[in-house]
Amino acid sequence: MATPPATVAPAPPSATPTTANDVPAKVETPTPTKVVSKTTTKPGGKTQASRIPLEPTEAIAISDLKEARAAAARKDVDTAVRMAQRSYTAQKTLAAHYLAIKLRCQTRDMVNGPVELKKLPRADLTQQLIDECRSNGIELKK
């Protein structure tokens, strides 16, 4: 009986690349992007967040605010407040918030007046609006 020929094991691949095609591709590592803050620094070290726009720019918010102002002019407070709230729900603006706050304070609404005041940052409230509410017995909690 003849013995089978010896088998040769294949050589393992070399650990170092031998040709240009064998060089692993350089992978770019993503660099973290810079986060842009909406907070600005005033001279003196005070910071101020970006402000809410004064007047609406979206059609539905403009229309609702116009209706709210018309209702306020004819002394229809409930409709005026409701339309102002619809306006600032469609687009958050200071004009709609100011109108709702002013009407709540003028009617001495002790329940909803403070609630309307809390919907805006204190920095966005005008001193005139705060004074008007205060003169009608509605205080802004600190």
C-alpha positions as CSV (number, residue, x, y, z in Angstrom):
1,M,0.0,0.0,0.0
2,A,1.2,3.3,-0.9
3,T,1.1,6.3,1.4
4,P,-0.8,9.3,0.3
5,P,1.3,12.3,-0.7
6,A,1.9,14.9,2.0
7,T,-0.4,17.9,1.9
8,V,1.0,21.3,2.2
9,A,-1.0,23.8,4.3
10,P,-1.6,27.2,2.7
11,A,0.6,30.0,4.0
12,P,-1.2,32.5,6.2
13,P,-1.6,36.0,4.7
14,S,1.1,38.4,5.6
15,A,0.4,40.9,8.3
16,T,1.8,43.8,6.3
17,P,0.3,45.0,3.0
18,T,2.4,44.1,0.0
19,T,0.8,46.3,-2.7
20,A,-0.9,49.7,-3.0
21,N,-4.2,48.0,-3.3
22,D,-3.7,46.2,0.0
23,V,-3.3,49.4,2.0
24,P,-6.4,50.0,4.2
25,A,-8.4,53.2,3.3
26,K,-8.0,56.1,5.6
27,V,-11.4,56.6,7.3
28,E,-12.3,60.2,8.3
29,T,-13.5,60.5,11.8
30,P,-16.4,62.9,12.2
31,T,-15.5,66.0,14.1
32,P,-18.2,67.3,16.5
33,T,-20.1,70.2,15.0
34,K,-20.1,73.4,16.9
35,V,-23.5,74.1,18.6
36,V,-24.6,77.6,18.0
37,S,-26.3,79.1,21.0
38,K,-29.2,81.5,20.8
39,T,-28.0,83.3,23.9
40,T,-26.1,86.5,23.4
41,T,-23.8,88.2,25.8
42,K,-24.4,91.9,26.5
43,P,-21.6,94.2,27.6
44,G,-21.1,93.9,31.3
45,G,-21.5,90.1,31.2
46,K,-25.3,89.8,31.2
47,T,-26.8,87.2,29.0
48,Q,-30.1,87.6,27.1
49,A,-32.0,84.8,25.3
50,S,-33.3,85.4,21.8
51,R,-36.5,87.3,21.9
52,I,-39.9,86.2,20.6
53,P,-41.0,88.2,17.5
54,L,-43.2,91.2,18.3
55,E,-45.7,90.8,15.4
56,P,-46.8,87.6,13.6
57,T,-45.6,86.7,10.1
58,E,-47.7,83.7,9.4
59,A,-51.1,84.3,7.8
60,I,-53.3,82.5,10.3
61,A,-51.6,84.2,13.3
62,I,-51.9,87.6,11.6
63,S,-55.6,87.0,10.9
64,D,-56.4,85.8,14.5
65,L,-54.5,88.7,16.0
66,K,-56.4,91.2,13.8
67,E,-59.7,89.6,14.9
68,A,-58.5,89.8,18.6
69,R,-57.7,93.5,18.3
70,A,-61.1,94.2,16.6
71,A,-62.9,92.3,19.4
72,A,-60.9,94.2,22.0
73,A,-61.9,97.5,20.4
74,R,-65.6,96.6,20.6
75,K,-65.1,95.5,24.3
76,D,-65.7,91.8,23.5
77,V,-63.1,90.6,26.0
78,D,-63.9,86.8,25.8
79,T,-63.6,86.8,22.0
80,A,-60.5,89.0,22.1
81,V,-58.7,86.8,24.5
82,R,-59.7,83.6,22.7
83,M,-58.5,85.0,19.3
84,A,-55.2,86.3,20.9
85,Q,-54.6,82.8,22.3
86,R,-55.3,81.3,18.9
87,S,-52.8,83.7,17.3
88,Y,-50.0,82.9,19.7
89,T,-50.8,79.2,19.4
90,A,-50.3,79.5,15.6
91,Q,-47.2,81.5,16.0
92,K,-45.7,82.6,19.3
93,T,-45.5,86.5,19.2
94,L,-45.3,89.1,21.9
95,A,-48.2,91.1,20.4
96,A,-50.7,88.3,20.9
97,H,-49.4,87.5,24.4
98,Y,-49.4,91.2,25.4
99,L,-53.0,91.6,24.3
100,A,-54.2,88.5,26.2
101,I,-52.3,89.6,29.3
102,K,-53.6,93.2,29.1
103,L,-57.2,92.1,28.7
104,R,-57.0,89.6,31.6
105,C,-55.5,92.3,33.9
106,Q,-58.0,95.0,32.8
107,T,-60.9,92.6,33.7
108,R,-59.1,91.8,37.0
109,D,-59.2,88.1,36.3
110,M,-57.4,86.8,39.3
111,V,-57.4,83.2,38.0
112,N,-56.3,83.6,34.4
113,G,-54.3,86.8,34.7
114,P,-51.3,85.3,36.5
115,V,-51.5,82.2,34.2
116,E,-51.2,84.5,31.1
117,L,-48.3,86.3,32.7
118,K,-46.4,83.1,33.3
119,K,-46.6,82.1,29.6
120,L,-43.8,84.6,28.8
121,P,-40.3,84.9,30.3
122,R,-40.1,87.8,32.7
123,A,-37.5,89.5,30.5
124,D,-40.1,89.8,27.7
125,L,-42.7,91.5,29.8
126,T,-42.8,95.3,29.5
127,Q,-42.8,97.4,32.7
128,Q,-46.0,99.1,31.5
129,L,-47.7,95.7,31.3
130,I,-46.5,94.7,34.7
131,D,-47.6,98.0,36.2
132,E,-51.0,97.8,34.5
133,C,-51.6,94.3,36.0
134,R,-50.3,95.4,39.4
135,S,-52.7,98.4,39.4
136,N,-55.5,95.9,38.8
137,G,-54.4,93.7,41.7
138,I,-52.6,91.1,39.7
139,E,-49.0,90.5,40.8
140,L,-46.3,88.6,38.9
141,K,-44.8,85.9,41.1
142,K,-41.0,85.9,41.2
